[in-house]
Amino acid sequence: MRTVKEQLEIDFVVVNRPLTKEEEKLISEYISAQKKKKGARKKTSS
């Protein structure tokens, strides 16, 4: 493995900020929906 001696070009910067309550709720709902889909797929494929 080689070491990079030059600094790489940066295309974007990520800002680490806390999630709002609305964002937390949306993420939670999405995860729940994905788990339900995954569970439904397992039941039908057996």
Protein Blocks (a to p, Z undefined) as FASTA:
>chain_A
ZZdfbdcddfbdcddddddfklmmmmmmmmmmmmmmmmmmmmmmZZ
